[in-house]
Amino acid sequence: MNIIKGHLIPKWDGNKFCNADIIENELQIFEDFIIEVINLIKNELVKEIKTGNDLKKFNDAFMFLVEGCLSKMRRQVASFMLSYIFLKDPIAFEEFFDRNEELAKKFLTIPSDTRPILNTSSLWVHLKTTSALAVSNYLNATAKEGFNQENLEKLRFACFFHDLGKPYERESHVSATIPKLKEIFENYISPPIFNEIMNGIKHHHDSIPPDYPNRELYNHLRLADRSSSNYDRATKIAMEILPKIDQNFSWVKDQTKFNDWSEWKKHADKLLEITKDSVELFRKKYVPDELKSYEKTDKHEGAISLIIGDARQIKGFVDKSRKLKEIKGGAIIIDEALTVGYEDESKKQLIGVIYALWNNQIPPENLIFYGGGNIVLFGPAANSQKLQKVMKESFGNATKQGAIMTTADQLFDLVDFVFGGFYSELLGKLAEVKSDLCLEPEAKIIQGYKKVCSSCNKRIANLTIQEYGEASEDICDSCMQKRDKSYNILYGKSFANIWQNQKLTLKWDIIKNNIPEFIAGWSQKDVEDADSGKRKQAMSLGIIKADGNEMGKFFGNSLTISQLVEKSILTDIAMDTCIQEVLDLVEKSYDREDIHSNEMVARINLGQIYRGGDDLLLFLPGWISVPAALILMRKFYEVMGGLTTLSIGIITQSPREPVRFGMDIAELLLIIAKQRSRTEQNKIGFLDFEDIRGGSYSQDLLREHRRIMKQDTNNQYLSRPFAISIDRTDDFSKILNLMFSIDGSNETELIKNIHDEQKLMLEGYKKDSVLTNYRNCLLDILSIFDYDSVEKDMKKATTYGLYMLQKEKKNTDIYRKITKSLSFSLLNNKPCNLIDTYFLTKIFTGGL
């Protein structure tokens, strides 16, 4: 019988979304990954297991190595924790993570069960959830007298490997598990520990005999395994859905037949199609009888606590700084405060919520997900309030109270209940806590001699510093912390070594003092000319702020634990994939005499300020910003199964202007784009942008500007924010490829053949194949941006003008002539979206 995986989150197969597929080479994937993880631990980290402490090291290493391969956020946590536990450099594990990244994603798709609906669950999620529930139940049961560390670790190990035999034998996996475990571990773990664990695993489906040692301990495994399966595989829902789709499956209502594999084999040829149909119905919030009877309750009782933490004031902490290095430092601090990092690089003292939880006996498998300022975990109910206090204190201490964490919990017992409704109720409780919290108190009037921080303009300054080549300034502890944190990333040896290792031609000593300029695409000569006053015009800096739309609803609609965890992992993967697609395109396509593709990739990497969960702050060359945004939206939509979309706000500005003001405008544009996302469906993303070069700009000025633009009764002059259509995804990379081919080219014949404005606008585009391609490409892009009512000839004129602006950006006279002609023609023909076309022109040309 084929191994079928149902996808509650639709899987993008390159052309369309699918609800189910057949897993090829399941056993090979399992062995290639899991056995390699085990061998790495046995050969390099834990040579043998004789004590409970040895077993703890093995269990932690196993969890961190597997999770570290699934996404970059998890990799960061795994590298820090493994280096702390085993006293190794974090880089020692990077090669393993890189080598196994794709294999781990395939391993995640191995289902815990291959029957319809039940096959939407993941084997890995089932194993870690079983351990999380068993550990929480055990710690709660021993809260008064205290737990035994060795017992805790034996329970964890049994949970991790109780279903090891499933890829070998689905129908009788327990009988396949025991010999496989003996083959791998019998001579590695001391006999008393190993034999006891084997007895617990052997009876995890039935009652453990009374004379077995530590019988009560392994009852936690049996109960957790049953509960995890019920939460995750939705057996009762399958019994209800399948007969409604196909009457030939009415027999599944009989529990005995449902558990009989021979019955399923009779219908093996129909399992793929019925999986596709049943998953579609399940995803559309099918409400079975058991969910109808589920009622919200305020009762605060149970053995296990589902805890959620939400970081607040992040944007204020990261964005409200004047200098790029403080912004980058703030982003690093938030990431480390939520997860794990070093308080002091020299002392290697760890900080962060995940480290604090681990230090309070909450193992890594108890973390359901973390990222984007959120963390969700299972814990013992008896310690729920203590754990929430630990989370708040560790996060606040790591940020010096510059950002805070709010928490909520929901208690339950290991009995049958509907996970989806339960988790939605928890999110509601968190929302109530957040609504009662005053996040931004009014600024206090500072009287007398006290000074306000010159960077954040918010807190009291208690330090006076002077950096090389700059005037002295008064700053607060928080901003100084951010500078210190970013030093090794932006200005220290780490990035300088990367720069040197990649054999980049630009001098790091010049780059580190002009980082915004180099991100924007300036050459070394551009910087030197600007410093000497010879050059007043140069390429602009783009700032992209992106955020997922209705992510609370996206996670709250999770019907199973597997779906929730899979959504978390995919959210981590989505931004990584989006950024990588932009970088891959740059590396393959971009090449100029003064700036080669690897240098442009390095510039964009330098501009990645933060990407946590569905949040992104990216600095990049201005002219790449709109095409890159289109790529980000498309890829995010694909990875997230079309269930959620991305909104993006973009500004382009001079890299020598304070970036704080640009980020304020980008934040407002993001908010405006998200407002449109709430009213429209069947789009892949929402985008708004402004070019703010040539003068000061504020959020209030932008609002007034937009209000004036929208006063026109026909609304002909402003279509932003744009809703990007689903059916145009193939066009998104065209413009970026074409911009690469045009930028920095040496063709000058077109200018020589221009004699008047009419020829420039209506005939010139016929003379050059690159220009023709550019025109056709821009027509596609403009149509994506709802420019359908612009007349065809006007589109030709506009796209030709865009091409000439980009091509001849260094010739001021030509620039003025083309701009005058372009603007005059647009005004006389009165096309819609005049302002949008103008700003797109400015952004695509990259600045002059």
LINHU-V275111 format. One record per backbone hydrogen bond with DSSP energy under -0.5 kcal/mol. NH is the residue of the N-H (numbers start at 0). CO is the residue of the C=O. Records with the same first field share a line. If there is no record, write none. Layout:
BEGIN
NH = CO + CO
END
This chain:
BEGIN
3 = 1
4 = 20
5 = 3 + 118
6 = 18
7 = 5
9 = 7
10 = 17
12 = 10 + 15
17 = 10
20 = 4
22 = 2
23 = 21
25 = 22
28 = 24
29 = 25
30 = 26
31 = 27
32 = 28
33 = 29
34 = 29 + 30
35 = 30
36 = 32
37 = 33
38 = 34
39 = 35
40 = 36
41 = 37
42 = 38
43 = 39
44 = 39 + 40
45 = 40
48 = 187
49 = 47
54 = 50
55 = 51
56 = 52
57 = 53
58 = 54
59 = 55
60 = 56
61 = 57
62 = 58
63 = 59
64 = 60
65 = 61
66 = 62
67 = 63
68 = 64 + 65
69 = 66
70 = 66
74 = 70
75 = 71
76 = 72
77 = 73
78 = 74
79 = 75
80 = 76
81 = 77
82 = 78
83 = 79
84 = 80
85 = 81
86 = 82
87 = 82
91 = 88
92 = 89
93 = 89 + 90
94 = 90
96 = 92
97 = 93
98 = 94
99 = 95
100 = 96 + 97
103 = 99
104 = 100
105 = 101
106 = 102
107 = 103
108 = 104 + 105
109 = 106
111 = 120
117 = 115
118 = 114
119 = 116
120 = 117
122 = 109
125 = 121
126 = 122
127 = 123
128 = 124
129 = 125
130 = 126
131 = 127
132 = 128
133 = 129
134 = 130
135 = 131
136 = 132
137 = 133
138 = 134
139 = 135
140 = 136
141 = 137
142 = 139
145 = 141
148 = 146
151 = 147
152 = 148
153 = 149
154 = 150
155 = 151
156 = 152
157 = 153
158 = 154
159 = 155
160 = 156
161 = 157 + 158
163 = 160
165 = 162
167 = 164
168 = 164
172 = 169
175 = 171
176 = 172
177 = 173
178 = 174
179 = 175
180 = 176
181 = 177
182 = 178
183 = 179
184 = 180
185 = 181
187 = 184
188 = 184
189 = 48
193 = 189
194 = 190
195 = 191
196 = 192
197 = 193
198 = 194
199 = 195
200 = 196
201 = 197
202 = 198
203 = 200
205 = 202
211 = 208
214 = 211
216 = 213
217 = 213
218 = 214
219 = 215 + 216
220 = 216
221 = 217
222 = 218
223 = 219
224 = 220
225 = 221
226 = 222
227 = 223
228 = 224
229 = 225
230 = 226
231 = 227
232 = 228
233 = 229
237 = 233
238 = 234
239 = 235
240 = 236
241 = 237
243 = 239 + 240
244 = 240 + 241
245 = 241
248 = 245
249 = 246
251 = 248
252 = 249
253 = 250
254 = 252
257 = 253
258 = 254
259 = 256
260 = 258
262 = 259
263 = 259
264 = 260
265 = 261
266 = 262 + 263
267 = 264
269 = 266
270 = 266 + 267
273 = 269
274 = 270
275 = 271
276 = 272
277 = 273
278 = 274
279 = 275
280 = 276
281 = 277
282 = 278
283 = 279
284 = 281 + 282
285 = 280 + 281
287 = 285
290 = 287
291 = 287
292 = 288
293 = 290
300 = 298
302 = 411
303 = 411
304 = 378
305 = 409
306 = 304 + 376
307 = 407
308 = 374
309 = 405
310 = 372
311 = 403
316 = 312
317 = 313
318 = 314
319 = 314 + 315
320 = 318
325 = 322
326 = 322
327 = 323
328 = 324
329 = 325
330 = 326
331 = 327
332 = 328
333 = 329
334 = 330
335 = 331
336 = 332
337 = 333
338 = 334
340 = 350
342 = 348
343 = 348
347 = 343
348 = 343
349 = 347
350 = 340
352 = 336
353 = 337 + 338
354 = 338
355 = 351
356 = 352
357 = 353
358 = 354
359 = 355 + 356
360 = 357
361 = 356
362 = 360
365 = 362
366 = 363
367 = 365 + 375
368 = 375
370 = 373
373 = 370
374 = 308
375 = 368
376 = 306
377 = 365
378 = 304
380 = 302
382 = 379
383 = 380
386 = 382
387 = 383
388 = 384
389 = 385
390 = 386
391 = 387
392 = 388
393 = 389
394 = 390
395 = 391
396 = 392
397 = 393
398 = 394
399 = 396
400 = 395
401 = 398
403 = 311
405 = 309
407 = 307
409 = 305
411 = 303
414 = 412
418 = 416
419 = 558
421 = 417
422 = 418
423 = 419
424 = 420
425 = 421
426 = 422
427 = 423
428 = 424
429 = 425
430 = 426
431 = 427
432 = 428
433 = 429
434 = 430
435 = 431
436 = 433
438 = 436
445 = 443
446 = 444
449 = 446
450 = 460
452 = 458
453 = 473
456 = 452
460 = 450
461 = 474
462 = 474
464 = 472
469 = 466
472 = 464
474 = 462 + 472
479 = 475
480 = 476
481 = 477
482 = 478
483 = 479
484 = 480
485 = 481
486 = 482
487 = 483
488 = 485
489 = 485
490 = 485 + 486
491 = 486
493 = 487
494 = 487
495 = 491
496 = 492
497 = 493
498 = 494
499 = 495
500 = 496
501 = 497
502 = 499
503 = 498
509 = 506
510 = 506
511 = 507
512 = 509
513 = 510
517 = 513
518 = 514
519 = 515
520 = 516 + 517
521 = 516
526 = 522
527 = 523
528 = 524
529 = 525
530 = 526
531 = 527
532 = 528 + 529
533 = 528
534 = 528
539 = 845
540 = 652
541 = 619
542 = 650
543 = 617
544 = 648
545 = 615
546 = 646
548 = 644
553 = 549
554 = 550
555 = 551
556 = 552
557 = 554
563 = 559
564 = 560
565 = 561
566 = 562
567 = 563
568 = 564
569 = 565
570 = 566
571 = 567
572 = 568
573 = 569
574 = 570
575 = 571
576 = 572
577 = 573
578 = 574
579 = 575
580 = 576
581 = 577
582 = 578
583 = 579
584 = 580
585 = 581
586 = 582
587 = 583
588 = 584
589 = 585
591 = 594
598 = 595
599 = 595
600 = 596
601 = 597
602 = 598
603 = 599
604 = 600
605 = 601
606 = 602
607 = 604
608 = 606 + 616
609 = 616
611 = 614
614 = 611
615 = 545
616 = 609
617 = 543
618 = 606
619 = 541
621 = 539
623 = 620
624 = 620 + 621
625 = 621
627 = 623
628 = 624
629 = 625
630 = 626
631 = 627
632 = 628
633 = 629
634 = 630
635 = 631
636 = 632
637 = 633
638 = 634
639 = 635
640 = 637
641 = 636
642 = 639
645 = 683
646 = 546
647 = 685
648 = 544
649 = 687
650 = 542
651 = 689
652 = 540
656 = 653
658 = 321
660 = 657
661 = 657
662 = 658
663 = 659
664 = 660
665 = 661
666 = 662
667 = 663
668 = 664
669 = 665
670 = 666
671 = 667
672 = 668
673 = 669
674 = 670
675 = 671
676 = 672
677 = 673 + 674
678 = 675
679 = 675
683 = 723
684 = 723
685 = 645
686 = 721
687 = 647
689 = 649
691 = 651 + 689
694 = 691
701 = 697
702 = 698
703 = 699
704 = 700
705 = 701
706 = 702
707 = 703
708 = 704
709 = 705
710 = 707
711 = 708
714 = 711
720 = 686
721 = 686
723 = 684 + 721
725 = 681
727 = 724
728 = 725
730 = 727
731 = 728
733 = 730
734 = 730
735 = 731
736 = 732
737 = 733
738 = 734
739 = 735
740 = 736
741 = 737
742 = 738
744 = 741
751 = 747
752 = 748
753 = 750
754 = 752
759 = 755
760 = 756
761 = 757
762 = 758
763 = 758
765 = 762
766 = 763
767 = 764
771 = 767
772 = 768
773 = 769
774 = 770
775 = 771
776 = 772
777 = 773
778 = 774
779 = 775
780 = 776
781 = 777
782 = 778
783 = 779
784 = 780
785 = 782
786 = 781
789 = 786
794 = 790
795 = 791
796 = 792
797 = 793
798 = 794
799 = 795
800 = 796
801 = 797
802 = 798
803 = 799
804 = 800
805 = 801
806 = 802
807 = 803
808 = 805
810 = 807
811 = 809
814 = 810
815 = 811
816 = 812
817 = 813
818 = 814
819 = 815
820 = 816
821 = 817
822 = 818
823 = 819
824 = 820
825 = 821
826 = 822
827 = 823
828 = 824
829 = 825
830 = 825
832 = 715
833 = 715
834 = 716
836 = 832
837 = 833
838 = 834
839 = 835
840 = 836
841 = 837
842 = 838
843 = 839
844 = 840
845 = 841 + 842
846 = 841
END
